[in-house]
Structure formats: C-alpha cells, structure tokens
Amino acid sequence: MARAIEDSPTNPPSGRTPVIGIDPGVNGGIALIPREGPSTAWRMPGEEEDICDLIVSLGDENPGVVAFIEKVNAFKNASRSSSFKFGQGYGFLRGCLVGRVPFEQTYPRAWMQAARCLSGGDKRLTKRLAQNRHPHIKVTNCTSEALLIAEAGVIILRKRRDVEESIAARAAEIRKESYR
C-alpha cells in the first residue's frame, strides 16, 4: 500500500465530516482531512490494486467519510491515446469509490473557488498555498491539489450543513407559529 508522505499533530475543528480529496492522473494524489487530527497526503499509487486498497482503507478507517474527486475534461492538445488513458484512470478511481465511499465530483473552478485557491492553474502557487495550509506535511506537486480538493470538500459540506440547519430552524419556527 502507498505510504503517507509525512504527518504530525494539528488541532482541526472537532466534529467535521472527514473528507478525501482525489486529484486523478498519474501525477495526481489522494489526501485525507480526518474528523480530528492531521491531514495526510499520498502521491497517486502506481498500481491499481494499491489505489483501491488505499481508498478502501481510508473509507474503513474514517466512518462517515466523503470523497471529492476532480472532474476534468479531456485536455485540448492531448492525443487521443493519452485522453483515453486519463479517462480510463478517472473511471477506475470512480469504480474504487462506488459502493465503498460516498463521493462527489467537483470541477477545478468549483474546488479552487471553495478553497480560495486563486492560482489560475499555476502549480507552483497551488503547491505553495497547500504547503502554507498544511505545514505538518511535505507537500509535493502530486499532493497539493488533492489537499486543496479535500479542503474544498470540507468547506462545501460545512456550508451545506449550515444551510440545512438554518432551514430546519426556520421550519421549526413556522410550525411553532402555526400552533399559536
């Protein structure tokens, strides 16, 4: 199985939903922001069995985890074979998640906006931002986007929960008023 790059304790907010961020591709990565404790990131394993093992173990070890996987379309100047290979890898990652870990797809613009990553696609800026936010691990070009995708997932889920709680509170007020 792939090994975590580095790890040390941090103090994230308790009670959040654990999130896996997945940056597909050979030079991508997988990151975990757990319910409590430090974030962790892995370079995308080279073997399919190792990729699936990592995803399954992250799901098993983190109850309630939700994965966010970057949805990327074919690149403009990519050859047919490289586009096919990328799509095949993306489909494989989705297959590892289906039935094991609930997941959402997120377009680059959406996760970058949620994570406040205004790098414009510049990998050096993305890496620097991820390193500043996760100083306890050695962030690489392969893991930086996975970490930020996981961050975006945490933010998206928190906003969604806040909206649901607000709606529930308002509904309770309306019910209370209707009984008067």
Secondary structure as GFF3:
##gff-version 3
##sequence-region A 1 180
A	DSSP	beta_strand	19	23	.	.	.	ID=ss1
A	DSSP	beta_strand	29	33	.	.	.	ID=ss2
A	DSSP	beta_strand	40	43	.	.	.	ID=ss3
A	DSSP	alpha_helix	48	61	.	.	.	ID=ss4
A	DSSP	beta_strand	66	70	.	.	.	ID=ss5
A	DSSP	alpha_helix	80	97	.	.	.	ID=ss6
A	DSSP	beta_strand	103	106	.	.	.	ID=ss7
A	DSSP	alpha_helix	108	114	.	.	.	ID=ss8
A	DSSP	alpha_helix	123	133	.	.	.	ID=ss9
A	DSSP	alpha_helix	141	178	.	.	.	ID=ss10
###
